[in-house]
Amino acid sequence: MTVTDYLASLGDNPYFGAGFGLFGIGAGAAILRRGLQGAVIYFKRNHMITLEVPCRDKSYQWLLQWITIKGARKTQHLSVETSFEQHDTGLIKTKYDFIPSVGTHFFRYKGNWIKVERTREQHTLDLHMGTPWETVTLTSLGKNKELYFEILEEARRMALTRNEGKTVMYTAMGPDWRPFGHPRKRRPIGSVVLDKGITEKLVADVRDFLSASQWYGDRGIPYRRGYLLYGPPGCGKSSFITALAGELNFGICVLNLSERGLTDDRLNHLLAVAPQNSIILLEDIDAAFASREDSPKVAAAYEGLNRLTFSGLLNCLDGVASTEARIVFMTTNHLERLDPALVRPGRVDLKEYIGYCSNHQLEQMFKRFYLTDKPELPYQFATSVFKLCPNVSPAQVQGFFMRHKKDMPETVLACINEILEDGK
């Protein structure tokens, strides 16, 4: 019997034929499956491009809003984000923003089909935000990375447009800065009345700093600027900083040095990653640390409140590892309590006293609240108040004006004694 006859006889065997057939089908299916998987992997690696954006990235919310407005308008699977907006009339309007929910969405952008996958890990939390970890993944055909750059840049511009004319407040959450509350309507710089020349001096100094980066670099000077506003409470220090941020179209990063868990390393990191075009505000700096000239017991009591050290603060403001391209404003009601090392040049480049109302401030505040064509009335108001109570704060005067906002200017002049009662 030849080999050919032997193989033919095996083919006639029903047991062999059934087993070999099943084996062949299984092997063929496995090879085909592996081939298809390899082809898909090869196609994804060479003909598709993917962008993954985690929820901790600053562009995450920008991208979700952009996808909702520009991309997946027709999607049937949505999540809602409720916010509140204050209009010029003072009314609060509830606003609902619909964003793509968890799942897969498709949209077309500049002739390219893009698949959006929003995933949520229920068992993994963002420790700083306390929310489930989320990721948005964009997938499109081709190798053009510029497509994603255009999408992210358009999303950023759209987010900035929504905050145009508003001041964004940031607060430190973990190692990052997060928007605090809703963006506020920008406060006009003229709404904060300081003594003659102070506003112009500070605004001019900040603008000069912002335009002098090349000058600093050519001379090897660290490109940063520190300001200290000091004076009695209620005289407009924080209000001026808010108005200045609005004038410069900047945000404000409010940092509480007494926060539990704030360490030297975390402070240095926060200063390094502060949002661009923002002012870093350290309010009531005298309450965070005791001067080294005070008694050791007092200094030890202050150091026990948190893990931030005074030397760590000094190094963050003006040390080897301190960051550049930043503006820091500090405020205090008690300049005499500050350690001399904190207010030396390099850490505080400009100190400005914001004190009680002068005649000039009283006149200007009267003119802002009461539009009168009688120039003698503001002068008469300022003179009377200054004689009655020379140490009156703008907050007291504004409170007085608010009680009489509907009265005639002549009526207000007859009630000046109330300011003295407020002072008491």
C-alpha positions as a Markdown table, in Angstrom:
| # | Residue | x | y | z |
|---|---|---|---|---|
| 1 | Met | 0.0 | 0.0 | 0.0 |
| 2 | Thr | 1.4 | 3.3 | -1.0 |
| 3 | Val | 1.4 | 6.5 | 1.1 |
| 4 | Thr | -1.4 | 7.9 | -1.1 |
| 5 | Asp | -3.6 | 4.9 | -0.6 |
| 6 | Tyr | -2.9 | 5.1 | 3.2 |
| 7 | Leu | -4.0 | 8.7 | 3.4 |
| 8 | Ala | -7.0 | 8.0 | 1.3 |
| 9 | Ser | -8.0 | 5.2 | 3.7 |
| 10 | Leu | -7.6 | 7.6 | 6.7 |
| 11 | Gly | -9.9 | 10.1 | 4.9 |
| 12 | Asp | -12.5 | 7.3 | 4.7 |
| 13 | Asn | -12.3 | 6.8 | 8.4 |
| 14 | Pro | -15.3 | 8.6 | 10.0 |
| 15 | Tyr | -13.6 | 9.1 | 13.4 |
| 16 | Phe | -10.4 | 10.5 | 11.9 |
| 17 | Gly | -12.4 | 12.7 | 9.5 |
| 18 | Ala | -14.6 | 14.2 | 12.2 |
| 19 | Gly | -11.7 | 14.9 | 14.6 |
| 20 | Phe | -9.4 | 16.3 | 11.9 |
| 21 | Gly | -12.1 | 18.5 | 10.6 |
| 22 | Leu | -13.0 | 20.0 | 13.9 |
| 23 | Phe | -9.4 | 20.6 | 14.7 |
| 24 | Gly | -8.9 | 22.3 | 11.4 |
| 25 | Ile | -11.9 | 24.5 | 11.8 |
| 26 | Gly | -10.7 | 25.5 | 15.3 |
| 27 | Ala | -7.2 | 26.1 | 14.3 |
| 28 | Gly | -8.3 | 28.1 | 11.3 |
| 29 | Ala | -10.6 | 30.2 | 13.5 |
| 30 | Ala | -7.9 | 30.9 | 16.0 |
| 31 | Ile | -5.4 | 31.9 | 13.3 |
| 32 | Leu | -8.1 | 34.1 | 11.7 |
| 33 | Arg | -8.9 | 35.7 | 15.1 |
| 34 | Arg | -5.2 | 36.4 | 15.8 |
| 35 | Gly | -4.8 | 37.8 | 12.4 |
| 36 | Leu | -7.7 | 40.1 | 12.8 |
| 37 | Gln | -6.5 | 41.3 | 16.2 |
| 38 | Gly | -3.0 | 41.9 | 14.8 |
| 39 | Ala | -4.5 | 43.8 | 11.9 |
| 40 | Val | -6.6 | 45.9 | 14.2 |
| 41 | Ile | -3.6 | 46.7 | 16.4 |
| 42 | Tyr | -1.5 | 47.5 | 13.4 |
| 43 | Phe | -4.2 | 49.7 | 12.0 |
| 44 | Lys | -4.6 | 51.6 | 15.3 |
| 45 | Arg | -0.9 | 52.1 | 15.8 |
| 46 | Asn | -0.2 | 53.3 | 12.3 |
| 47 | His | -3.5 | 54.8 | 11.0 |
| 48 | Met | -5.2 | 56.2 | 14.1 |
| 49 | Ile | -4.3 | 58.8 | 16.8 |
| 50 | Thr | -5.6 | 58.8 | 20.3 |
| 51 | Leu | -5.7 | 61.6 | 23.0 |
| 52 | Glu | -6.4 | 60.8 | 26.6 |
| 53 | Val | -7.4 | 63.7 | 29.0 |
| 54 | Pro | -7.7 | 62.7 | 32.7 |
| 55 | Cys | -10.0 | 64.7 | 35.0 |
| 56 | Arg | -7.0 | 66.2 | 36.9 |
| 57 | Asp | -5.8 | 68.0 | 33.8 |
| 58 | Lys | -6.8 | 71.7 | 33.6 |
| 59 | Ser | -8.2 | 71.2 | 30.1 |
| 60 | Tyr | -10.7 | 68.5 | 31.2 |
| 61 | Gln | -13.7 | 70.7 | 31.8 |
| 62 | Trp | -12.8 | 72.9 | 28.8 |
| 63 | Leu | -12.9 | 69.8 | 26.6 |
| 64 | Leu | -16.2 | 68.6 | 27.9 |
| 65 | Gln | -17.9 | 71.9 | 27.3 |
| 66 | Trp | -16.3 | 72.2 | 23.9 |
| 67 | Ile | -17.5 | 68.7 | 22.9 |
| 68 | Thr | -21.0 | 69.6 | 24.0 |
| 69 | Ile | -21.2 | 72.9 | 22.1 |
| 70 | Lys | -19.1 | 72.1 | 19.0 |
| 71 | Gly | -19.2 | 68.3 | 18.7 |
| 72 | Ala | -21.7 | 65.9 | 20.1 |
| 73 | Arg | -24.8 | 68.1 | 19.9 |
| 74 | Lys | -27.0 | 65.3 | 18.7 |
| 75 | Thr | -26.0 | 62.8 | 21.4 |
| 76 | Gln | -28.8 | 61.3 | 23.4 |
| 77 | His | -26.7 | 60.5 | 26.5 |
| 78 | Leu | -26.1 | 63.6 | 28.6 |
| 79 | Ser | -25.0 | 64.6 | 32.1 |
| 80 | Val | -26.1 | 67.9 | 33.7 |
| 81 | Glu | -24.0 | 70.5 | 35.5 |
| 82 | Thr | -26.0 | 73.1 | 37.4 |
| 83 | Ser | -24.5 | 76.6 | 38.0 |
| 84 | Phe | -25.7 | 80.1 | 39.0 |
| 85 | Glu | -25.0 | 83.3 | 37.3 |
| 86 | Gln | -25.5 | 86.8 | 38.6 |
| 87 | His | -26.7 | 89.4 | 36.1 |
| 88 | Asp | -26.2 | 93.1 | 36.1 |
| 89 | Thr | -29.6 | 93.5 | 37.6 |
| 90 | Gly | -28.5 | 91.5 | 40.7 |
| 91 | Leu | -30.8 | 88.6 | 40.0 |
| 92 | Ile | -29.3 | 85.1 | 40.2 |
| 93 | Lys | -30.1 | 82.9 | 37.2 |
| 94 | Thr | -29.9 | 79.1 | 37.3 |
| 95 | Lys | -28.0 | 77.7 | 34.4 |
| 96 | Tyr | -27.9 | 74.1 | 33.2 |
| 97 | Asp | -25.0 | 72.8 | 31.1 |
| 98 | Phe | -25.4 | 69.5 | 29.4 |
| 99 | Ile | -22.2 | 67.6 | 28.8 |
| 100 | Pro | -21.7 | 64.1 | 27.3 |
| 101 | Ser | -22.3 | 61.4 | 29.8 |
| 102 | Val | -20.2 | 58.3 | 30.5 |
| 103 | Gly | -20.1 | 56.2 | 27.4 |
| 104 | Thr | -19.1 | 56.5 | 23.7 |
| 105 | His | -20.0 | 59.4 | 21.4 |
| 106 | Phe | -19.2 | 60.3 | 17.8 |
| 107 | Phe | -18.9 | 63.7 | 16.1 |
| 108 | Arg | -17.4 | 65.3 | 13.1 |
| 109 | Tyr | -14.8 | 68.1 | 13.2 |
| 110 | Lys | -13.2 | 69.7 | 10.1 |
| 111 | Gly | -14.0 | 66.6 | 8.0 |
| 112 | Asn | -12.7 | 64.1 | 10.6 |
| 113 | Trp | -14.8 | 61.6 | 12.5 |
| 114 | Ile | -13.8 | 61.5 | 16.1 |
| 115 | Lys | -14.9 | 58.9 | 18.7 |
| 116 | Val | -15.2 | 60.2 | 22.3 |
| 117 | Glu | -15.1 | 57.7 | 25.2 |
| 118 | Arg | -15.8 | 59.1 | 28.6 |
| 119 | Thr | -15.0 | 56.5 | 31.3 |
| 120 | Arg | -15.5 | 56.6 | 35.1 |
| 121 | Glu | -13.7 | 54.5 | 37.6 |
| 122 | Gln | -16.2 | 53.9 | 40.4 |
| 123 | His | -13.5 | 52.3 | 42.7 |
| 124 | Thr | -10.9 | 54.9 | 42.0 |
| 125 | Leu | -11.3 | 58.4 | 43.5 |
| 126 | Asp | -9.5 | 61.7 | 42.9 |
| 127 | Leu | -8.2 | 62.1 | 46.4 |
| 128 | His | -8.1 | 65.9 | 46.3 |
| 129 | Met | -11.6 | 66.4 | 44.7 |
| 130 | Gly | -13.3 | 63.4 | 46.3 |
| 131 | Thr | -15.0 | 62.4 | 43.0 |
| 132 | Pro | -14.6 | 59.3 | 40.9 |
| 133 | Trp | -11.7 | 59.3 | 38.5 |
| 134 | Glu | -12.7 | 60.1 | 35.0 |
| 135 | Thr | -11.0 | 60.1 | 31.6 |
| 136 | Val | -12.0 | 61.4 | 28.2 |
| 137 | Thr | -10.4 | 59.7 | 25.2 |
| 138 | Leu | -10.5 | 61.1 | 21.7 |
| 139 | Thr | -9.8 | 58.8 | 18.7 |
| 140 | Ser | -9.6 | 59.8 | 15.1 |
| 141 | Leu | -8.2 | 58.4 | 11.8 |
| 142 | Gly | -4.8 | 59.7 | 10.6 |
| 143 | Lys | -1.6 | 60.8 | 12.2 |
| 144 | Asn | -2.3 | 64.6 | 12.4 |
| 145 | Lys | -1.6 | 65.7 | 16.0 |
| 146 | Glu | -2.4 | 69.3 | 15.0 |
| 147 | Leu | -6.0 | 68.3 | 15.0 |
| 148 | Tyr | -6.0 | 67.8 | 18.8 |
| 149 | Phe | -3.9 | 71.0 | 19.3 |
| 150 | Glu | -6.6 | 72.9 | 17.5 |
| 151 | Ile | -9.4 | 71.3 | 19.5 |
| 152 | Leu | -7.7 | 72.0 | 22.9 |
| 153 | Glu | -6.9 | 75.6 | 21.9 |
| 154 | Glu | -10.4 | 76.2 | 20.7 |
| 155 | Ala | -11.8 | 74.8 | 23.9 |
| 156 | Arg | -9.4 | 77.1 | 25.9 |
| 157 | Arg | -10.5 | 80.2 | 24.0 |
| 158 | Met | -14.1 | 79.2 | 24.5 |
| 159 | Ala | -13.6 | 78.9 | 28.2 |
| 160 | Leu | -11.9 | 82.2 | 28.4 |
| 161 | Thr | -14.7 | 83.9 | 26.5 |
| 162 | Arg | -17.2 | 82.6 | 29.0 |
| 163 | Asn | -15.2 | 84.3 | 31.8 |
| 164 | Glu | -14.6 | 87.5 | 29.8 |
| 165 | Gly | -15.3 | 90.5 | 31.9 |
| 166 | Lys | -15.1 | 88.5 | 35.1 |
| 167 | Thr | -12.5 | 87.8 | 37.8 |
| 168 | Val | -11.8 | 84.1 | 38.6 |
| 169 | Met | -10.9 | 83.3 | 42.2 |
| 170 | Tyr | -8.7 | 80.3 | 42.8 |
| 171 | Thr | -8.2 | 78.3 | 46.0 |
| 172 | Ala | -5.5 | 75.6 | 46.8 |
| 173 | Met | -6.9 | 72.1 | 46.8 |
| 174 | Gly | -4.1 | 69.5 | 47.3 |
| 175 | Pro | -1.2 | 70.3 | 44.9 |
| 176 | Asp | -3.4 | 72.2 | 42.4 |
| 177 | Trp | -5.4 | 75.4 | 42.1 |
| 178 | Arg | -9.1 | 75.1 | 41.5 |
| 179 | Pro | -11.7 | 77.8 | 40.7 |
| 180 | Phe | -13.5 | 78.9 | 43.9 |
| 181 | Gly | -17.1 | 79.6 | 43.4 |
| 182 | His | -18.3 | 81.3 | 40.2 |
| 183 | Pro | -16.4 | 84.0 | 38.3 |
| 184 | Arg | -17.2 | 87.4 | 39.7 |
| 185 | Lys | -18.1 | 90.5 | 37.8 |
| 186 | Arg | -15.0 | 92.5 | 37.2 |
| 187 | Arg | -14.7 | 95.4 | 39.7 |
| 188 | Pro | -13.8 | 98.8 | 38.2 |
| 189 | Ile | -10.6 | 100.2 | 39.5 |
| 190 | Gly | -12.3 | 103.5 | 40.1 |
| 191 | Ser | -14.8 | 101.9 | 42.5 |
| 192 | Val | -12.1 | 101.7 | 45.2 |
| 193 | Val | -11.2 | 105.2 | 46.3 |
| 194 | Leu | -7.7 | 105.4 | 47.9 |
| 195 | Asp | -5.8 | 108.5 | 48.9 |
| 196 | Lys | -4.6 | 110.8 | 46.1 |
| 197 | Gly | -2.0 | 109.1 | 43.8 |
| 198 | Ile | -1.9 | 105.7 | 45.5 |
| 199 | Thr | -4.0 | 103.9 | 42.9 |
| 200 | Glu | -2.1 | 105.4 | 40.0 |
| 201 | Lys | 1.2 | 104.5 | 41.6 |
| 202 | Leu | 0.4 | 100.9 | 42.2 |
| 203 | Val | -1.2 | 100.3 | 38.8 |
| 204 | Ala | 1.7 | 101.9 | 37.0 |
| 205 | Asp | 4.2 | 99.8 | 39.0 |
| 206 | Val | 2.4 | 96.5 | 38.2 |
| 207 | Arg | 2.1 | 97.4 | 34.5 |
| 208 | Asp | 5.7 | 98.4 | 34.3 |
| 209 | Phe | 6.7 | 95.0 | 35.8 |
| 210 | Leu | 4.5 | 93.1 | 33.4 |
| 211 | Ser | 6.2 | 94.8 | 30.4 |
| 212 | Ala | 9.8 | 94.4 | 31.7 |
| 213 | Ser | 10.5 | 90.6 | 31.5 |
| 214 | Gln | 13.3 | 91.1 | 29.0 |
| 215 | Trp | 14.8 | 93.9 | 31.2 |
| 216 | Tyr | 14.9 | 91.5 | 34.2 |
| 217 | Gly | 16.3 | 88.7 | 32.1 |
| 218 | Asp | 19.1 | 90.8 | 30.6 |
| 219 | Arg | 20.3 | 91.8 | 34.0 |
| 220 | Gly | 19.9 | 88.4 | 35.7 |
| 221 | Ile | 17.3 | 89.6 | 38.1 |
| 222 | Pro | 14.6 | 87.2 | 39.2 |
| 223 | Tyr | 11.4 | 88.1 | 37.4 |
| 224 | Arg | 9.0 | 88.4 | 40.3 |
| 225 | Arg | 7.4 | 91.3 | 42.3 |
| 226 | Gly | 6.2 | 91.5 | 45.8 |
| 227 | Tyr | 3.8 | 94.0 | 47.3 |
| 228 | Leu | 2.7 | 94.7 | 50.9 |
| 229 | Leu | -0.4 | 96.7 | 51.6 |
| 230 | Tyr | -0.7 | 97.6 | 55.3 |
| 231 | Gly | -3.0 | 99.7 | 57.4 |
| 232 | Pro | -6.1 | 99.6 | 59.6 |
| 233 | Pro | -8.9 | 97.2 | 58.8 |
| 234 | Gly | -11.7 | 98.3 | 56.5 |
| 235 | Cys | -9.6 | 100.7 | 54.5 |
| 236 | Gly | -9.7 | 98.9 | 51.1 |
| 237 | Lys | -6.6 | 96.7 | 50.9 |
| 238 | Ser | -8.4 | 93.6 | 49.7 |
| 239 | Ser | -10.9 | 95.6 | 47.7 |
| 240 | Phe | -8.1 | 97.3 | 45.8 |
| 241 | Ile | -6.4 | 94.0 | 44.9 |
| 242 | Thr | -9.7 | 92.7 | 43.6 |
| 243 | Ala | -10.2 | 95.8 | 41.5 |
| 244 | Leu | -6.6 | 95.6 | 40.3 |
| 245 | Ala | -7.1 | 92.0 | 39.1 |
| 246 | Gly | -10.1 | 93.2 | 37.2 |
| 247 | Glu | -8.1 | 96.1 | 35.6 |
| 248 | Leu | -5.4 | 93.7 | 34.5 |
| 249 | Asn | -7.8 | 90.9 | 33.5 |
| 250 | Phe | -6.1 | 88.6 | 36.0 |
| 251 | Gly | -7.4 | 86.0 | 38.4 |
| 252 | Ile | -6.7 | 85.9 | 42.1 |
| 253 | Cys | -5.1 | 82.9 | 43.9 |
| 254 | Val | -6.1 | 83.2 | 47.6 |
| 255 | Leu | -3.7 | 81.3 | 49.8 |
| 256 | Asn | -4.3 | 80.7 | 53.5 |
| 257 | Leu | -1.0 | 80.2 | 55.3 |
| 258 | Ser | -2.7 | 78.9 | 58.4 |
| 259 | Glu | -4.3 | 76.0 | 56.5 |
| 260 | Arg | -3.7 | 72.7 | 58.1 |
| 261 | Gly | -1.6 | 70.4 | 55.9 |
| 262 | Leu | 0.3 | 73.3 | 54.3 |
| 263 | Thr | 4.0 | 72.4 | 54.2 |
| 264 | Asp | 7.0 | 74.1 | 52.8 |
| 265 | Asp | 7.2 | 71.8 | 49.8 |
| 266 | Arg | 3.5 | 72.2 | 49.1 |
| 267 | Leu | 3.7 | 76.0 | 49.3 |
| 268 | Asn | 6.6 | 76.1 | 46.9 |
| 269 | His | 4.7 | 73.8 | 44.5 |
| 270 | Leu | 1.6 | 75.9 | 44.6 |
| 271 | Leu | 3.6 | 79.1 | 43.9 |
| 272 | Ala | 5.2 | 77.2 | 41.0 |
| 273 | Val | 1.9 | 76.0 | 39.4 |
| 274 | Ala | -0.2 | 79.1 | 39.9 |
| 275 | Pro | -2.4 | 79.9 | 36.9 |
| 276 | Gln | -0.9 | 82.3 | 34.4 |
| 277 | Asn | -2.2 | 85.9 | 34.6 |
| 278 | Ser | -3.0 | 85.7 | 38.2 |
| 279 | Ile | -2.2 | 87.5 | 41.5 |
| 280 | Ile | -1.2 | 85.4 | 44.5 |
| 281 | Leu | -2.8 | 86.9 | 47.6 |
| 282 | Leu | -1.5 | 86.2 | 51.1 |
| 283 | Glu | -4.0 | 88.0 | 53.4 |
| 284 | Asp | -3.3 | 88.9 | 57.1 |
| 285 | Ile | 0.3 | 87.7 | 56.8 |
| 286 | Asp | 0.9 | 88.9 | 60.4 |
| 287 | Ala | -1.5 | 86.2 | 61.7 |
| 288 | Ala | 0.4 | 83.3 | 60.2 |
| 289 | Phe | 3.7 | 83.7 | 62.0 |
| 290 | Ala | 5.1 | 85.4 | 65.0 |
| 291 | Ser | 8.2 | 87.6 | 64.6 |
| 292 | Arg | 11.5 | 86.0 | 65.6 |
| 293 | Glu | 12.0 | 89.0 | 67.9 |
| 294 | Asp | 9.1 | 87.9 | 70.0 |
| 295 | Ser | 9.5 | 85.6 | 73.0 |
| 296 | Pro | 10.3 | 81.9 | 72.2 |
| 297 | Lys | 7.1 | 80.8 | 73.8 |
| 298 | Val | 5.0 | 82.9 | 71.4 |
| 299 | Ala | 6.9 | 81.8 | 68.4 |
| 300 | Ala | 6.6 | 78.1 | 69.4 |
| 301 | Ala | 2.8 | 78.5 | 69.8 |
| 302 | Tyr | 2.5 | 79.8 | 66.3 |
| 303 | Glu | 4.7 | 77.1 | 64.8 |
| 304 | Gly | 2.5 | 74.5 | 66.4 |
| 305 | Leu | -0.5 | 75.6 | 64.3 |
| 306 | Asn | 0.7 | 74.1 | 61.0 |
| 307 | Arg | 3.7 | 72.5 | 59.4 |
| 308 | Leu | 4.7 | 75.5 | 57.4 |
| 309 | Thr | 7.8 | 77.1 | 58.7 |
| 310 | Phe | 8.8 | 80.7 | 58.6 |
| 311 | Ser | 12.1 | 79.9 | 56.9 |
| 312 | Gly | 10.2 | 77.8 | 54.3 |
| 313 | Leu | 8.0 | 80.8 | 53.5 |
| 314 | Leu | 11.0 | 83.0 | 53.1 |
| 315 | Asn | 12.7 | 80.5 | 50.7 |
| 316 | Cys | 9.5 | 80.2 | 48.7 |
| 317 | Leu | 9.3 | 84.0 | 48.3 |
| 318 | Asp | 13.0 | 84.6 | 47.5 |
| 319 | Gly | 15.1 | 81.5 | 47.6 |
| 320 | Val | 17.1 | 79.3 | 45.3 |
| 321 | Ala | 14.0 | 77.2 | 44.4 |
| 322 | Ser | 11.5 | 80.0 | 44.3 |
| 323 | Thr | 9.6 | 80.4 | 41.0 |
| 324 | Glu | 9.6 | 83.5 | 38.7 |
| 325 | Ala | 7.1 | 85.3 | 36.6 |
| 326 | Arg | 4.7 | 85.9 | 39.5 |
| 327 | Ile | 3.1 | 88.8 | 41.4 |
| 328 | Val | 2.5 | 88.3 | 45.2 |
| 329 | Phe | 0.4 | 90.7 | 47.2 |
| 330 | Met | 0.5 | 90.5 | 51.0 |
| 331 | Thr | -1.8 | 92.4 | 53.4 |
| 332 | Thr | -1.5 | 93.1 | 57.1 |
| 333 | Asn | -3.2 | 95.3 | 59.7 |
| 334 | His | -0.1 | 95.4 | 61.9 |
| 335 | Leu | 3.2 | 96.1 | 60.0 |
| 336 | Glu | 5.1 | 96.3 | 63.3 |
| 337 | Arg | 4.4 | 92.6 | 63.9 |
| 338 | Leu | 6.1 | 91.4 | 60.7 |
| 339 | Asp | 9.6 | 90.0 | 60.9 |
| 340 | Pro | 12.1 | 92.3 | 59.1 |
| 341 | Ala | 13.3 | 89.4 | 57.0 |
| 342 | Leu | 9.9 | 89.1 | 55.5 |
| 343 | Val | 9.6 | 92.7 | 54.3 |
| 344 | Arg | 13.1 | 93.2 | 53.0 |
| 345 | Pro | 13.5 | 94.1 | 49.3 |
| 346 | Gly | 13.4 | 91.1 | 47.1 |
| 347 | Arg | 10.5 | 89.7 | 49.0 |
| 348 | Val | 8.5 | 92.9 | 49.3 |
| 349 | Asp | 9.5 | 95.3 | 46.6 |
| 350 | Leu | 6.9 | 98.0 | 47.3 |
| 351 | Lys | 5.1 | 98.8 | 50.6 |
| 352 | Glu | 2.1 | 101.0 | 50.6 |
| 353 | Tyr | 0.1 | 102.4 | 53.5 |
| 354 | Ile | -3.7 | 102.2 | 53.0 |
| 355 | Gly | -5.1 | 104.2 | 55.9 |
| 356 | Tyr | -8.1 | 106.1 | 57.1 |
| 357 | Cys | -10.0 | 108.4 | 54.9 |
| 358 | Ser | -8.4 | 111.7 | 53.9 |
| 359 | Asn | -10.4 | 114.8 | 52.7 |
| 360 | His | -9.7 | 113.8 | 49.1 |
| 361 | Gln | -11.2 | 110.3 | 49.7 |
| 362 | Leu | -14.2 | 111.6 | 51.5 |
| 363 | Glu | -15.0 | 114.0 | 48.6 |
| 364 | Gln | -14.5 | 111.4 | 45.9 |
| 365 | Met | -16.7 | 108.8 | 47.8 |
| 366 | Phe | -19.4 | 111.4 | 48.2 |
| 367 | Lys | -19.3 | 112.2 | 44.5 |
| 368 | Arg | -19.6 | 108.5 | 43.5 |
| 369 | Phe | -22.6 | 107.9 | 45.7 |
| 370 | Tyr | -24.5 | 111.2 | 45.1 |
| 371 | Leu | -24.4 | 112.7 | 41.6 |
| 372 | Thr | -24.8 | 116.4 | 42.5 |
| 373 | Asp | -24.0 | 119.5 | 40.6 |
| 374 | Lys | -23.2 | 121.4 | 43.7 |
| 375 | Pro | -19.4 | 121.2 | 44.2 |
| 376 | Glu | -19.6 | 122.7 | 47.7 |
| 377 | Leu | -21.5 | 119.6 | 49.0 |
| 378 | Pro | -18.6 | 117.1 | 48.7 |
| 379 | Tyr | -16.3 | 119.6 | 50.3 |
| 380 | Gln | -18.7 | 120.3 | 53.1 |
| 381 | Phe | -19.2 | 116.6 | 53.7 |
| 382 | Ala | -15.5 | 115.8 | 53.9 |
| 383 | Thr | -14.7 | 118.8 | 56.1 |
| 384 | Ser | -17.5 | 117.9 | 58.5 |
| 385 | Val | -16.6 | 114.2 | 58.8 |
| 386 | Phe | -12.9 | 114.9 | 59.2 |
| 387 | Lys | -13.6 | 117.4 | 62.1 |
| 388 | Leu | -16.0 | 115.0 | 63.7 |
| 389 | Cys | -14.0 | 111.7 | 63.3 |
| 390 | Pro | -10.5 | 112.1 | 61.8 |
| 391 | Asn | -9.9 | 108.3 | 61.9 |
| 392 | Val | -12.8 | 107.0 | 59.8 |
| 393 | Ser | -12.4 | 104.0 | 57.5 |
| 394 | Pro | -13.8 | 103.8 | 54.0 |
| 395 | Ala | -15.9 | 100.8 | 55.1 |
| 396 | Gln | -17.6 | 103.0 | 57.8 |
| 397 | Val | -18.3 | 105.7 | 55.2 |
| 398 | Gln | -19.7 | 103.2 | 52.7 |
| 399 | Gly | -21.9 | 101.7 | 55.3 |
| 400 | Phe | -23.2 | 105.1 | 56.1 |
| 401 | Phe | -23.9 | 105.8 | 52.4 |
| 402 | Met | -25.7 | 102.5 | 52.0 |
| 403 | Arg | -28.2 | 103.4 | 54.7 |
| 404 | His | -28.9 | 106.7 | 53.0 |
| 405 | Lys | -28.6 | 105.6 | 49.4 |
| 406 | Lys | -32.0 | 107.0 | 48.5 |
| 407 | Asp | -31.7 | 110.3 | 50.4 |
| 408 | Met | -30.9 | 113.6 | 48.9 |
| 409 | Pro | -27.3 | 114.9 | 49.4 |
| 410 | Glu | -28.5 | 117.7 | 51.7 |
| 411 | Thr | -30.3 | 115.1 | 53.9 |
| 412 | Val | -27.1 | 113.1 | 54.2 |
| 413 | Leu | -25.1 | 116.0 | 55.5 |
| 414 | Ala | -27.6 | 116.3 | 58.3 |
| 415 | Cys | -26.9 | 112.7 | 59.5 |
| 416 | Ile | -23.1 | 112.8 | 59.7 |
| 417 | Asn | -23.2 | 112.1 | 63.4 |
| 418 | Glu | -24.1 | 108.5 | 62.6 |
| 419 | Ile | -20.5 | 107.9 | 61.3 |
| 420 | Leu | -19.2 | 108.7 | 64.8 |
| 421 | Glu | -21.6 | 106.2 | 66.3 |
| 422 | Asp | -20.4 | 103.6 | 63.8 |
| 423 | Gly | -16.8 | 104.3 | 64.8 |
| 424 | Lys | -17.7 | 103.7 | 68.5 |
